[in-house]
């Protein structure tokens, strides 16, 4: 049973990492080639969709890691699993304090009501997101190493 939990947890976190990695390295560069109105509308839509789905994904990942740490407490690699959990907690805190406030603004914008500094705000969100991606990649690497 522990083996199944380890695999499911690693896959769930790994897919989340892949989705989050694709945003700054594939999706946003593509959106940035669009005219401003289309770019901004696409980011607003992405903000609404991501804002609806990602909290559940992050919390599910964190719960799975916690269950793995508890269930595998006496097994090798538990320290790596606990480290992965700490990194996921850090990513959630970063999200709540840094990314969500910007996202909550972005997802309400239209070409008619967006602020003059909208590009600076999405650039700030992008910078914070790069750091969050690095944190969750480190968490995923810890989980993968714990399996070895």
N, C-alpha and C positions, 0 to 999 in steps of 0.2 A: 504494500500500500504506500509506503514511504517513497518507493521508486516512482510510482505513478504521480504522486504529489510533486516530486522534484521535477519530473519532466513537464507536467502541466504548468507549473509555476515558471519554469525557464522559458517555455514557449510563450506563455501569456506576456511575460515581461519582455521577451525578445521581439515579439510582434509589436508591442507598444513602442519599444525603442526604434524599430524600423519605421513606424509611422511618424514618430516625432523627428527622426533623423531626416526623413524625406521632406519635411516642411522647409527647413532653412536651405537645404542643398539642392532641392529640385522644384518644389512648388513655388516658394516665394521668388526665386530668380525668374521663373516663368511669368508669374504675375507682374513682376517689375517691368517686363517688356511690353505690357499692355498699356493703353492710354490710361491716364489718371482715373477717370470715372470707372472704367472697367476694373482696374486694379483695386481701387477702394471698395467697390461693390463686392468683388470676389473675396477680399479679405474680411469684409463684414459678414458675408455668408459663411465663410470658413470659421470665423469667430463664433457664430451662432452654433454651427454644427459641432465644432470641437468643444465649445463650452458645454454642450449638452452631453457629449459622450465621454470625454477624457476624464472628468472627475471619477466616474464609475470605474474606468479602466485603471487609473492610478490607485484607487482604494482597493479594488479587487487584487491588484498586484501586491500591494502592501499586506493585505490580509493573507494571501497565499504564502508570502515569504514568512510572515509571523507564524503561521501554522507549521510550515516546514521547519523553522527554527525550534519550535516547541516539540514537534514530533521527532525531530532528529537530534535533540539536545545532546545525546551521548554518542553521536556518530561523528566521524571526522568531517571537517568542513563547516561545522556549525558556526565557527567564528566568521567565516566568509559570508554565510547566510545572514548573520546578525549585522555584519557590515553592509551588506546589500540592503537590508531593511532600514538601517540608519540613513543610507544614501537616498532611498525612496522617500523617507520622511523628510529629508532635506529638500527633495524635489517638490514635494507637496507644499512645504512651507514657502519655498521660492514661488511656486505657482500662486498661492493665496496672497502673498505680500507684494509680489512684483508683476506677475504676468496677468492675473485675473483682473486687477483694476484697469489695466490698459485694454484688455480684451473686452471688458464690459462697456467701455466707451466705443471701441472700434465697431462692435457688432450693431450699434444703433445708428451709425453714420449712413448718410446718403450723400450723393453729390451736392445736394442743396444745403445740407446742415453740417457737413464735416468742418472741423476747425481749420484755421489757416496752417497750423503746425501738424496736420495729420501725418505727413510723411515722417517727421521727426518722432512722433509717437510710435508709429509702426517700426521705425528703425530701433527705437529703445526696446520695444517688445522683442524684436529679432535678436538683439544683443543678449537680453536676458534668456531667451530661448536657447541660444547657443550654449550658454552655461548649463542650463537645465539638461540639455541633450548630453553634454559631457558627464553630468552627474548620473543620469540613468544608464548611460553606456557603462560607466564604472560599476554600477549596481548589477547590470547584466553580466559583466565580466566576472564579478564575484560569484554569482550564481553558477555560471559555467565552470568556473574553477572548483567550486564546491562539489560539482558532479564528478570531477576527475579523481 
